[in-house]
Amino acid sequence: MLRFQFAKTKKITIFFTTQKHCAIPCLLCIIKLKRMKNIQLLCKSCRVGLTGILTVVPESQLKWKPGYDILEDKEAVVHLNYKNSVLTNLDDEKLIDHCDSGRFSGCCGSSGSSGVNKLCKNGHEVATESSDCCTSNYLHFSLDHIIIKEIL
């Protein structure tokens, strides 16, 4: 079962997941996620920042067009589907490339089909870049690898 924990401090609410994920988050967690306005993504393993502050926008604002960004700079979508993830613009990250070049298959960029290919600055796998000419351009952060920090 997917379990979410919330921890409150003076100015932020930290949202993170524990245990193994199921396909469908509980209703309370979906409501909490959908109400978040500004977030920052952190590495689940070492808590290092992966992005700056991002504005959460609805999934209806995603622009799925090959070769183009799906979101504007500093925007994110909390994508609750079978993958449970956060999608961001390629320019909104503080990540390094995976040392395994096989994770970057594609002709003009990364197709995103060869697994997690972006690491936090401490070397933990955190995201998958999609940037090939036949795909839309974005970063896919799985909730398995990140903490979502709400900025109030």
DSSP file with accessible surface (Angstrom, degrees, kcal/mol):
  #  RESIDUE AA STRUCTURE BP1 BP2  ACC     N-H-->O    O-->H-N    N-H-->O    O-->H-N    TCO  KAPPA ALPHA  PHI   PSI    X-CA   Y-CA   Z-CA
    1    1 A M              0   0  174      0, 0.0     2,-0.5     0, 0.0    19,-0.1   0.000 360.0 360.0 360.0 144.3    0.0    0.0    0.0
    2    2 A L        -     0   0    7     22,-0.3     2,-0.4    19,-0.1    24,-0.3  -0.683 360.0-170.2 -80.4 123.5    1.2    3.5   -0.7
    3    3 A R  E     -A   18   0A 130     15,-0.9    15,-1.7    -2,-0.5     2,-0.4  -0.970   5.4-163.4-121.2 135.7    1.6    5.4    2.5
    4    4 A F  E     -A   17   0A  25     -2,-0.4     2,-0.4    13,-0.2    13,-0.2  -0.887   1.0-161.5-115.3 144.9    2.2    9.2    2.8
    5    5 A Q  E     -A   16   0A  92     11,-2.1    11,-1.6    -2,-0.4     2,-0.4  -0.975   3.0-157.4-124.5 143.2    3.6   11.1    5.8
    6    6 A F  E     -A   15   0A  71     -2,-0.4     2,-0.4     9,-0.2     9,-0.2  -0.967   7.0-173.7-120.3 134.5    3.3   14.8    6.4
    7    7 A A  E     -A   14   0A  44      7,-1.8     7,-2.5    -2,-0.4     2,-0.4  -0.994  11.5-153.6-128.0 126.6    5.6   16.7    8.7
    8    8 A K  E     +A   13   0A 164     -2,-0.4     2,-0.2     5,-0.2     5,-0.2  -0.818  17.5 168.8-105.1 140.0    5.0   20.4    9.4
    9    9 A T        -     0   0   82      3,-2.3    -2,-0.0    -2,-0.4     0, 0.0  -0.687  55.4 -75.1-126.5-172.2    7.5   23.0   10.4
   10   10 A K  S    S+     0   0  209     -2,-0.2     3,-0.0     1,-0.2    -2,-0.0   0.915 123.0   6.9 -54.2 -52.2    7.1   26.8   10.6
   11   11 A K  S    S+     0   0  163      1,-0.1   141,-1.4    -3,-0.0     2,-0.3   0.512 122.6  51.1-115.6  -6.7    7.1   27.6    6.9
   12   12 A I  E     - B   0 151A  36    139,-0.2    -3,-2.3     2,-0.0     2,-0.5  -0.935  54.4-149.6-134.0 155.7    7.0   24.3    5.0
   13   13 A T  E     -AB   8 150A   4    137,-1.3   137,-2.9    -2,-0.3     2,-0.5  -0.998  21.3-149.5-117.5 125.5    5.2   21.1    4.9
   14   14 A I  E     -AB   7 149A  42     -7,-2.5    -7,-1.8    -2,-0.5     2,-0.5  -0.855  10.2-166.8 -99.7 130.0    7.3   18.1    3.8
   15   15 A F  E     +AB   6 148A   1    133,-2.9   133,-1.9    -2,-0.5     2,-0.3  -0.943  19.2 154.4-113.1 129.2    5.5   15.4    1.9
   16   16 A F  E     -A    5   0A  38    -11,-1.6   -11,-2.1    -2,-0.5     2,-0.3  -0.989  32.6-123.4-151.9 165.1    7.2   12.1    1.4
   17   17 A T  E     -A    4   0A   2    129,-0.4     2,-0.3    -2,-0.3   -13,-0.2  -0.748  19.1-170.0-109.7 154.5    6.5    8.4    0.8
   18   18 A T  E     +A    3   0A  28    -15,-1.7   -15,-0.9    -2,-0.3    -2,-0.0  -0.931  49.7  13.8-135.2 164.0    7.5    5.3    2.7
   19   19 A Q  S    S-     0   0  126     -2,-0.3     2,-0.2   -17,-0.1   -17,-0.0  -0.015 104.7 -34.8  64.8-173.6    7.2    1.6    2.0
   20   20 A K        -     0   0  181      1,-0.1     2,-0.3   -19,-0.1   -17,-0.1  -0.532  67.7-117.5 -80.3 149.2    6.5    0.1   -1.4
   21   21 A H        -     0   0   51     -2,-0.2     2,-0.2   -19,-0.1   -19,-0.1  -0.589  19.2-158.7 -89.7 145.9    4.1    1.9   -3.7
   22   22 A C        -     0   0   48     -2,-0.3   -19,-0.0     2,-0.1    -1,-0.0  -0.612  35.9-103.5-105.5 178.2    0.8    0.7   -5.0
   23   23 A A  S    S+     0   0   62     -2,-0.2    61,-0.2     1,-0.2    -2,-0.0   0.770 102.5  52.1 -76.8 -24.1   -0.8    2.1   -8.1
   24   24 A I  S    S-     0   0  131     58,-0.0   -22,-0.3    60,-0.0    -1,-0.2  -0.922  72.9-146.3-123.7 113.6   -3.4    4.3   -6.4
   25   25 A P        -     0   0    9      0, 0.0   -22,-0.1     0, 0.0    -2,-0.0  -0.342  37.1 -93.3 -67.6 157.9   -2.6    6.9   -3.7
   26   26 A C     >  -     0   0   61    -24,-0.3     4,-2.1     1,-0.1     5,-0.2  -0.285  34.3-110.3 -70.4 159.3   -5.2    7.4   -0.9
   27   27 A L  H  > S+     0   0  127      1,-0.2     4,-2.5     2,-0.2     5,-0.2   0.892 116.0  55.5 -60.0 -41.8   -7.8   10.2   -1.4
   28   28 A L  H  > S+     0   0  124      1,-0.2     4,-2.3     2,-0.2    -1,-0.2   0.925 109.2  47.3 -58.4 -43.3   -6.3   12.3    1.4
   29   29 A C  H  > S+     0   0    4      2,-0.2     4,-2.7     1,-0.2    -1,-0.2   0.896 110.2  51.8 -68.6 -39.1   -2.9   12.3   -0.2
   30   30 A I  H  X S+     0   0   48     -4,-2.1     4,-2.6     2,-0.2    -2,-0.2   0.941 110.8  48.5 -62.3 -44.7   -4.3   13.2   -3.7
   31   31 A I  H  X S+     0   0   66     -4,-2.5     4,-1.2     1,-0.2    -2,-0.2   0.935 112.3  48.7 -60.9 -45.6   -6.2   16.1   -2.2
   32   32 A K  H  X S+     0   0   50     -4,-2.3     4,-0.7    -5,-0.2     3,-0.4   0.938 113.2  47.2 -60.7 -46.6   -3.1   17.3   -0.4
   33   33 A L  H >< S+     0   0    0     -4,-2.7     3,-1.0     1,-0.2    -1,-0.2   0.912 109.8  52.4 -62.8 -42.7   -0.9   17.0   -3.5
   34   34 A K  H 3< S+     0   0  105     -4,-2.6    -1,-0.2     1,-0.2    -2,-0.2   0.741 106.8  54.4 -68.3 -22.1   -3.4   18.8   -5.7
   35   35 A R  H 3< S+     0   0  179     -4,-1.2    -1,-0.2    -3,-0.4    -2,-0.2   0.595  81.0 109.9 -87.2 -12.5   -3.6   21.8   -3.3
   36   36 A M    <<  +     0   0    2     -3,-1.0     3,-0.1    -4,-0.7   116,-0.1  -0.440  40.5 178.7 -65.9 135.8    0.2   22.4   -3.3
   37   37 A K        +     0   0  139      1,-0.3    19,-2.8   114,-0.2     2,-0.4   0.782  66.8  25.3-105.2 -44.2    1.1   25.6   -5.1
   38   38 A N  E    S+C   55   0A  58    113,-0.4   113,-3.3    17,-0.2    -1,-0.3  -0.996  71.2 169.6-129.2 132.3    4.9   25.9   -4.8
   39   39 A I  E     -CD  54 150A   0     15,-2.7    15,-3.6    -2,-0.4     2,-0.4  -0.884  23.1-154.0-136.0 163.7    7.2   22.9   -4.3
   40   40 A Q  E     - D   0 149A  31    109,-2.1   109,-3.2    -2,-0.3     2,-0.4  -0.987  22.2-133.2-133.6 142.4   10.9   22.0   -4.3
   41   41 A L  E     - D   0 148A   0     11,-0.4     9,-3.3    -2,-0.4    10,-1.1  -0.826  22.8-172.9-100.1 135.9   12.1   18.5   -5.0
   42   42 A L  E     -ED  49 147A  16    105,-2.5   105,-2.5    -2,-0.4     2,-0.3  -0.915  33.2-100.3-123.4 152.4   14.7   16.8   -2.8
   43   43 A C  E  >  - D   0 146A   1      5,-2.6     4,-2.1    -2,-0.3   103,-0.2  -0.525  25.5-144.9 -69.3 131.5   16.6   13.5   -3.1
   44   44 A K  T  4 S+     0   0   54    101,-2.3   102,-0.2    -2,-0.3    -1,-0.2   0.828  95.9  49.5 -69.2 -29.2   14.9   10.9   -0.9
   45   45 A S  T  4 S+     0   0   87    100,-0.4    -1,-0.2     1,-0.1   101,-0.1   0.901 132.8   7.3 -78.3 -41.8   18.3    9.3    0.0
   46   46 A C  T  4 S-     0   0   44      2,-0.1    -2,-0.2    78,-0.0    -1,-0.1   0.424  89.1-125.4-125.0  -2.4   20.3   12.3    1.0
   47   47 A R     <  +     0   0  143     -4,-2.1     2,-0.2     1,-0.2    -3,-0.1   0.632  54.7 152.1  66.5  17.8   17.8   15.2    1.1
   48   48 A V        -     0   0   24      1,-0.1    -5,-2.6    -6,-0.1    -1,-0.2  -0.511  54.4 -97.5 -76.0 146.7   19.9   17.4   -1.3
   49   49 A G  B     -E   42   0A  24     -7,-0.2    72,-0.3    -2,-0.2    -7,-0.2  -0.445  36.7-179.6 -67.1 133.7   17.9   19.9   -3.4
   50   50 A L        +     0   0    0     -9,-3.3    44,-2.5     1,-0.2     2,-0.3   0.626  68.1  13.7-104.6 -23.3   17.1   18.7   -6.9
   51   51 A T  B    S-L   93   0B   0    -10,-1.1    -1,-0.2    42,-0.2    42,-0.2  -0.918  73.5-114.0-141.0 168.7   15.2   21.8   -8.1
   52   52 A G  S    S-     0   0   23     40,-0.5   -11,-0.4    -2,-0.3     2,-0.4  -0.052  70.9 -48.5 -81.4-160.7   14.6   25.4   -7.2
   53   53 A I        -     0   0   92    -13,-0.1     2,-0.4   -15,-0.1   -13,-0.2  -0.605  65.3-164.4 -78.0 129.1   11.1   26.4   -6.2
   54   54 A L  E     -C   39   0A   1    -15,-3.6   -15,-2.7    -2,-0.4     2,-0.5  -0.895  17.1-130.0-116.3 144.8    8.6   25.2   -8.8
   55   55 A T  E     -Cf  38  75A  66     19,-2.9    21,-2.3    -2,-0.4     2,-0.4  -0.821  25.3-130.5 -92.8 126.8    5.0   26.3   -9.3
   56   56 A V  E     - f   0  76A  27    -19,-2.8    21,-0.2    -2,-0.5    19,-0.0  -0.652  29.8-177.2 -79.7 127.9    2.5   23.4   -9.5
   57   57 A V        -     0   0   15     19,-2.7    21,-0.4    -2,-0.4     5,-0.0  -0.852  31.9 -91.3-120.5 159.6    0.3   23.6  -12.5
   58   58 A P    >   -     0   0   76      0, 0.0     3,-2.1     0, 0.0     4,-0.2  -0.321  33.7-114.0 -69.9 155.1   -2.6   21.3  -13.6
   59   59 A E  G >  S+     0   0   69      1,-0.3     3,-2.0     2,-0.2    18,-0.0   0.766 111.4  74.5 -58.5 -25.0   -2.0   18.4  -15.9
   60   60 A S  G 3  S+     0   0  107      1,-0.3    -1,-0.3     3,-0.0     0, 0.0   0.695  87.2  63.1 -63.9 -16.4   -4.1   20.1  -18.5
   61   61 A Q  G <  S+     0   0   89     -3,-2.1    -1,-0.3     2,-0.1     2,-0.2   0.505  74.7 115.1 -87.8  -3.4   -1.2   22.5  -19.1
   62   62 A L    <   -     0   0   20     -3,-2.0     2,-0.6    -4,-0.2     9,-0.2  -0.478  54.5-155.0 -66.9 135.0    1.1   19.8  -20.4
   63   63 A K        -     0   0   95      7,-1.4     2,-1.4    -2,-0.2     5,-0.1  -0.864   5.0-165.0-115.1  94.0    2.1   20.3  -24.0
   64   64 A W        +     0   0  135     -2,-0.6     5,-0.1    72,-0.1     6,-0.1  -0.642  34.2 138.0 -84.0  91.3    3.0   16.9  -25.5
   65   65 A K    >   -     0   0  117     -2,-1.4     3,-2.1     3,-0.3    72,-0.3  -0.979  58.2-107.7-137.8 122.3    4.7   17.8  -28.7
   66   66 A P  T 3  S+     0   0   77      0, 0.0    70,-0.3     0, 0.0    68,-0.1  -0.198 102.6  13.4 -52.5 132.7    7.9   16.1  -29.9
   67   67 A G  T 3  S+     0   0   35     68,-3.4     2,-0.3    65,-0.6    69,-0.2   0.397 110.1  96.1  85.1  -2.0   11.0   18.3  -29.6
   68   68 A Y  S <  S-     0   0  138     -3,-2.1    69,-2.8    67,-0.1    -3,-0.3  -0.870  81.0 -98.1-122.3 156.1    9.3   20.8  -27.4
   69   69 A D  B     -m  137   0C  63     -2,-0.3    69,-0.2    67,-0.2    20,-0.1  -0.447  20.9-148.6 -68.0 139.4    9.2   21.4  -23.6
   70   70 A I  S    S+     0   0    0     67,-1.9    -7,-1.4    18,-0.2     2,-0.3   0.692  81.6  27.5 -81.3 -18.1    6.0   20.1  -22.0
   71   71 A L  S    S-     0   0    1     66,-0.4    19,-0.1    -9,-0.2     3,-0.1  -0.944  83.9-107.9-138.4 159.4    6.1   22.9  -19.3
   72   72 A E    >   -     0   0  109     -2,-0.3     3,-1.2     1,-0.2    17,-0.3  -0.357  58.9 -71.2 -76.4 166.6    7.4   26.4  -19.0
   73   73 A D  T 3  S+     0   0   90      1,-0.2    -1,-0.2    15,-0.1     3,-0.1  -0.271 120.0  18.0 -57.5 144.3   10.5   27.2  -16.8
   74   74 A K  T 3  S+     0   0  117      1,-0.2   -19,-2.9    -3,-0.1     2,-0.3   0.706  99.9 119.6  65.9  23.6    9.8   26.8  -13.0
   75   75 A E  E <   -f   55   0A  38     -3,-1.2    14,-0.8   -21,-0.2     2,-0.3  -0.884  37.6-177.6-116.2 153.0    6.6   24.8  -13.5
   76   76 A A  E     -fG  56  88A   0    -21,-2.3   -19,-2.7    -2,-0.3     2,-0.4  -0.984  15.2-150.3-144.4 153.0    5.9   21.2  -12.3
   77   77 A V  E     - G   0  87A   1     10,-2.1    10,-2.6    -2,-0.3     2,-0.9  -0.996  14.5-141.5-124.2 127.2    3.0   18.8  -12.6
   78   78 A V  E     - G   0  86A   6     -2,-0.4     2,-0.9   -21,-0.4     8,-0.2  -0.834  25.7-160.5 -85.3 109.2    2.3   16.2   -9.9
   79   79 A H  E     - G   0  85A  31      6,-2.9     6,-2.7    -2,-0.9     2,-1.1  -0.829  10.2-172.5-103.1  97.3    1.3   13.3  -12.2
   80   80 A L        +     0   0   33     -2,-0.9     2,-0.2     4,-0.2    -2,-0.1  -0.785  40.5 108.5 -96.8  93.6   -0.7   10.7  -10.3
   81   81 A N  S >  S-     0   0   48     -2,-1.1     3,-0.7   -57,-0.0    -2,-0.0  -0.579  92.7 -50.5-137.4-153.1   -1.1    7.8  -12.7
   82   82 A Y  T 3  S+     0   0  173      1,-0.2    -2,-0.1    -2,-0.2   -58,-0.0   0.734 139.7  44.7 -64.6 -16.7    0.4    4.3  -12.7
   83   83 A K  T 3  S-     0   0  104     -4,-0.1    60,-0.5     2,-0.0    -1,-0.2   0.643  91.2-149.4 -99.6 -18.3    3.8    5.9  -12.3
   84   84 A N    <   +     0   0    8     -3,-0.7    59,-2.1   -61,-0.2     2,-0.3   0.923  42.5 141.3  44.1  91.8    3.1    8.4   -9.6
   85   85 A S  E     -GH  79 142A   0     -6,-2.7    -6,-2.9    57,-0.2     2,-0.4  -0.872  53.9-115.8-149.6 174.0    5.6   11.1  -10.5
   86   86 A V  E     -GH  78 141A   0     55,-2.4    55,-3.1    -2,-0.3     2,-0.4  -0.991  27.1-155.2-120.3 131.5    6.5   14.8  -10.8
   87   87 A L  E     +GH  77 140A   4    -10,-2.6   -10,-2.1    -2,-0.4     2,-0.3  -0.896  18.8 170.9-108.0 136.6    7.2   16.2  -14.2
   88   88 A T  E     -GH  76 139A   0     51,-2.0    51,-2.5    -2,-0.4   -18,-0.2  -0.907  38.5 -88.9-136.4 168.6    9.4   19.3  -14.7
   89   89 A N    >   -     0   0    0    -14,-0.8     3,-1.5   -17,-0.3    49,-0.2  -0.434  39.8-118.6 -70.2 149.6   11.1   21.3  -17.4
   90   90 A L  G >  S+     0   0   28      1,-0.3     3,-0.6    47,-0.2    -1,-0.1   0.806 111.5  58.1 -62.3 -28.2   14.6   20.2  -18.3
   91   91 A D  G 3  S+     0   0  111      1,-0.2    -1,-0.3     3,-0.0   -18,-0.0   0.531  90.6  72.9 -81.1  -5.7   16.0   23.6  -17.3
   92   92 A D  G <  S+     0   0    7     -3,-1.5   -40,-0.5   -17,-0.1     2,-0.3   0.129  80.3  95.5 -98.0  23.8   14.7   23.4  -13.7
   93   93 A E  B <   -L   51   0B  51     -3,-0.6   -42,-0.2   -42,-0.2     2,-0.1  -0.777  55.4-157.5-120.0 159.1   17.1   20.8  -12.3
   94   94 A K        +     0   0  124    -44,-2.5    27,-0.3    -2,-0.3     2,-0.2  -0.583  56.2 128.7-124.3  62.2   20.3   20.6  -10.4
   95   95 A L        -     0   0   20     -2,-0.1     2,-0.3    25,-0.1    25,-0.2  -0.745  49.3-136.9-120.8 165.4   21.3   17.1  -11.6
   96   96 A I  E     -I  119   0A  83     23,-2.6    23,-3.1    -2,-0.2     2,-0.1  -0.870  33.3 -99.9-118.7 155.1   24.2   15.3  -13.1
   97   97 A D  E     -I  118   0A  94     -2,-0.3    21,-0.2    21,-0.2     2,-0.1  -0.424  41.0-103.4 -71.7 147.9   24.2   12.7  -15.9
   98   98 A H        -     0   0   27     19,-2.2    -1,-0.1     2,-0.1     5,-0.1  -0.391  23.1-130.0 -65.8 144.0   24.4    9.0  -15.0
   99   99 A C  S    S+     0   0  124      1,-0.1     2,-1.0    -2,-0.1    -1,-0.1   0.732  91.6  85.5 -72.3 -18.6   27.9    7.5  -15.7
  100  100 A D    >   -     0   0   75      1,-0.2     3,-2.1     2,-0.1    -2,-0.1  -0.706  64.7-165.4 -84.6 100.9   26.2    4.6  -17.7
  101  101 A S  G >  S+     0   0  100     -2,-1.0     3,-1.8     1,-0.3    -1,-0.2   0.724  80.7  75.6 -63.6 -17.8   25.9    6.2  -21.2
  102  102 A G  G 3  S+     0   0   45      1,-0.3     3,-0.4     2,-0.1    -1,-0.3   0.665  81.9  69.1 -66.1 -15.2   23.5    3.3  -22.1
  103  103 A R  G <  S+     0   0   56     -3,-2.1    11,-0.4     1,-0.2    -1,-0.3   0.517  90.5  64.9 -79.0  -5.3   20.9    5.1  -20.1
  104  104 A F    <   +     0   0   51     -3,-1.8    -1,-0.2    -4,-0.1     2,-0.1  -0.368  69.4 163.0-114.9  53.6   20.8    7.9  -22.7
  105  105 A S        +     0   0   44     -3,-0.4     6,-3.8    -2,-0.1     7,-0.4  -0.444  26.1  90.6 -73.9 145.9   19.5    6.0  -25.8
  106  106 A G  S    S-     0   0   44      4,-0.2     4,-0.1     5,-0.1    -2,-0.0  -0.707  73.5-106.7 146.8 164.4   18.1    8.2  -28.6
  107  107 A C  S    S+     0   0  101     -2,-0.2    -1,-0.1     1,-0.1     3,-0.1   0.871 111.9  13.3 -89.4 -38.1   19.3    9.9  -31.8
  108  108 A C  S    S-     0   0   95      1,-0.1     2,-0.3     0, 0.0    -1,-0.1   0.472 135.9 -24.1-115.5  -7.9   19.4   13.6  -30.7
  109  109 A G  S    S-     0   0   25     -5,-0.1     2,-0.5    20,-0.0    23,-0.2  -0.864  98.0 -37.0-173.5-154.6   19.0   13.3  -27.0
  110  110 A S        -     0   0    1     -2,-0.3    21,-3.6     1,-0.1    22,-1.3  -0.794  35.3-159.5 -95.8 129.3   17.6   10.9  -24.4
  111  111 A S        -     0   0   26     -6,-3.8    -1,-0.1    -2,-0.5    -5,-0.1   0.683  32.9-131.3 -77.7 -17.5   14.5    8.9  -25.3
  112  112 A G  S    S+     0   0   23     -7,-0.4     3,-0.4    -9,-0.2    18,-0.1   0.512  80.6 107.0  80.2   6.0   13.8    8.3  -21.6
  113  113 A S        +     0   0   93     -8,-0.3     3,-0.1     1,-0.2    -9,-0.1   0.467  60.9  69.2 -97.7   0.4   13.3    4.6  -22.3
  114  114 A S  S    S-     0   0   43    -11,-0.4    -1,-0.2     1,-0.4     2,-0.1   0.061 105.7 -99.0-109.1  22.6   16.5    3.2  -20.9
  115  115 A G  S    S-     0   0   36     -3,-0.4    -1,-0.4     2,-0.0     2,-0.1  -0.264  71.6 -12.0  96.0-178.3   15.8    3.8  -17.2
  116  116 A V        +     0   0   25      1,-0.1    12,-0.3    12,-0.1     9,-0.0  -0.363  57.7 168.9 -60.4 127.0   16.8    6.5  -14.7
  117  117 A N        +     0   0    0     10,-1.4   -19,-2.2    -2,-0.1     2,-0.4   0.313  48.4  75.3-128.5   7.1   19.6    8.6  -16.2
  118  118 A K  E     -IJ  97 127A  13      9,-2.1     8,-2.5   -21,-0.2     9,-1.5  -0.972  57.5-165.0-124.3 141.8   19.9   11.6  -13.9
  119  119 A L  E     -IJ  96 125A  17    -23,-3.1   -23,-2.6    -2,-0.4     6,-0.2  -0.861  23.2-114.1-121.4 152.7   21.6   11.7  -10.4
  120  120 A C    >   -     0   0    0      4,-2.4     3,-2.3    -2,-0.3   -25,-0.1  -0.292  49.9 -92.3 -71.8 172.4   21.6   14.1   -7.5
  121  121 A K  T 3  S+     0   0  147    -27,-0.3    -1,-0.1     1,-0.3   -26,-0.1   0.708 128.7  56.6 -65.7 -13.9   25.0   15.7   -6.8
  122  122 A N  T 3  S-     0   0   95      2,-0.1    -1,-0.3   -74,-0.0    -2,-0.0   0.321 123.0-102.4 -97.9   6.8   25.7   12.8   -4.3
  123  123 A G  S <  S+     0   0   41     -3,-2.3     2,-0.4     1,-0.3    -2,-0.1   0.576  72.2 140.6  90.5  12.6   25.2   10.2   -7.0
  124  124 A H        -     0   0   67      1,-0.1    -4,-2.4    21,-0.0    -1,-0.3  -0.722  57.9-112.4 -89.7 137.2   21.7    8.8   -6.2
  125  125 A E  E     +J  119   0A  68     -2,-0.4    -6,-0.2    -6,-0.2     3,-0.1  -0.485  53.1 149.2 -67.4 127.4   19.4    8.0   -9.1
  126  126 A V  E     +     0   0A   0     -8,-2.5    16,-0.5     1,-0.3     2,-0.3   0.598  49.2  17.4-134.3 -24.4   16.5   10.4   -9.0
  127  127 A A  E     -JK 118 141A   1     -9,-1.5    -9,-2.1    14,-0.2   -10,-1.4  -0.969  52.6-129.2-153.1 165.2   15.1   11.2  -12.5
  128  128 A T  E     - K   0 140A  19     12,-2.1    12,-2.5    -2,-0.3     2,-0.4  -0.988  23.8-146.0-122.2 123.4   14.7   10.3  -16.1
  129  129 A E  E     - K   0 139A  32     -2,-0.5     2,-0.5    10,-0.2    10,-0.2  -0.732  10.0-169.0 -87.3 135.4   15.4   12.8  -18.8
  130  130 A S  E     + K   0 138A   4      8,-2.7     8,-2.2    -2,-0.4   -19,-0.2  -0.984  32.9 133.6-121.7 114.8   13.4   12.7  -22.0
  131  131 A S        +     0   0   24    -21,-3.6   -20,-0.2    -2,-0.5     6,-0.1   0.187  24.3 128.6-149.6  18.0   14.9   15.0  -24.7
  132  132 A D    >   -     0   0    8    -22,-1.3     3,-1.6     4,-0.3   -65,-0.6  -0.361  69.6-110.0 -78.0 163.7   15.0   13.2  -28.0
  133  133 A C  T 3  S+     0   0   66      1,-0.3    -1,-0.1   -67,-0.1   -65,-0.1   0.757 119.3  50.7 -66.1 -22.1   13.7   14.7  -31.2
  134  134 A C  T 3  S+     0   0   89    -68,-0.1     2,-0.3   -67,-0.1    -1,-0.3   0.354 109.6  58.8 -98.5   6.4   10.8   12.1  -31.2
  135  135 A T  S <  S-     0   0   28     -3,-1.6   -68,-3.4   -70,-0.1     2,-0.1  -0.869  88.7-102.3-126.3 163.2    9.8   12.8  -27.6
  136  136 A S        -     0   0   11    -70,-0.3     2,-0.6    -2,-0.3    -4,-0.3  -0.480  45.0-108.3 -74.5 158.6    8.6   15.8  -25.7
  137  137 A N  B     +m   69   0C  24    -69,-2.8   -67,-1.9   -72,-0.3   -66,-0.4  -0.822  63.4 111.9 -98.0 121.9   11.3   17.4  -23.4
  138  138 A Y  E     - K   0 130A  50     -8,-2.2    -8,-2.7    -2,-0.6     2,-0.4  -0.978  57.7-110.7-170.5 168.1   10.9   16.9  -19.7
  139  139 A L  E     -HK  88 129A   0    -51,-2.5   -51,-2.0    -2,-0.3     2,-0.6  -0.958  23.3-153.2-111.5 136.9   12.2   15.3  -16.5
  140  140 A H  E     -HK  87 128A  32    -12,-2.5   -12,-2.1    -2,-0.4     2,-0.6  -0.950   8.7-168.8-112.7 111.3   10.3   12.6  -14.8
  141  141 A F  E     -HK  86 127A   0    -55,-3.1   -55,-2.4    -2,-0.6     2,-0.2  -0.918  14.5-144.3-101.4 114.7   10.9   12.3  -11.1
  142  142 A S  E >>  -H   85   0A  19     -2,-0.6     3,-2.1   -16,-0.5     4,-0.6  -0.552  16.1-128.9 -75.9 141.8    9.5    9.1   -9.6
  143  143 A L  T 34 S+     0   0    4    -59,-2.1  -126,-0.3   -60,-0.5     3,-0.2   0.672 106.4  72.8 -64.8 -11.9    8.0    9.4   -6.1
  144  144 A D  T 34 S+     0   0   83    -60,-0.3    -1,-0.3     1,-0.2   -59,-0.1   0.743 107.4  32.2 -67.7 -24.7   10.2    6.4   -5.3
  145  145 A H  T <4 S+     0   0   57     -3,-2.1  -101,-2.3   -19,-0.2  -100,-0.4   0.434 112.8  58.9-114.6  -3.8   13.3    8.6   -5.4
  146  146 A I  E  <  - D   0  43A   3     -4,-0.6  -129,-0.4  -103,-0.2     2,-0.4  -0.854  56.8-141.4-131.8 164.5   12.2   12.1   -4.2
  147  147 A I  E     - D   0  42A   2   -105,-2.5  -105,-2.5    -2,-0.3     2,-0.6  -0.965  22.1-141.8-116.4 135.8   10.7   14.1   -1.4
  148  148 A I  E     -BD  15  41A   1   -133,-1.9  -133,-2.9    -2,-0.4     2,-0.6  -0.913  14.8-163.1 -99.7 118.1    8.2   16.9   -2.3
  149  149 A K  E     -BD  14  40A  45   -109,-3.2  -109,-2.1    -2,-0.6     2,-0.4  -0.912  10.8-143.4-103.5 118.0    8.7   19.9   -0.1
  150  150 A E  E     -BD  13  39A  16   -137,-2.9  -137,-1.3    -2,-0.6     2,-0.6  -0.682   7.5-148.9 -81.2 131.7    5.8   22.3   -0.1
  151  151 A I  E      B   12   0A  39   -113,-3.3  -113,-0.4    -2,-0.4  -114,-0.2  -0.895 360.0 360.0-102.3 115.1    6.8   25.9    0.1
  152  152 A L              0   0  131   -141,-1.4  -116,-0.0    -2,-0.6  -113,-0.0  -0.515 360.0 360.0 -92.1 360.0    4.1   28.0    1.9
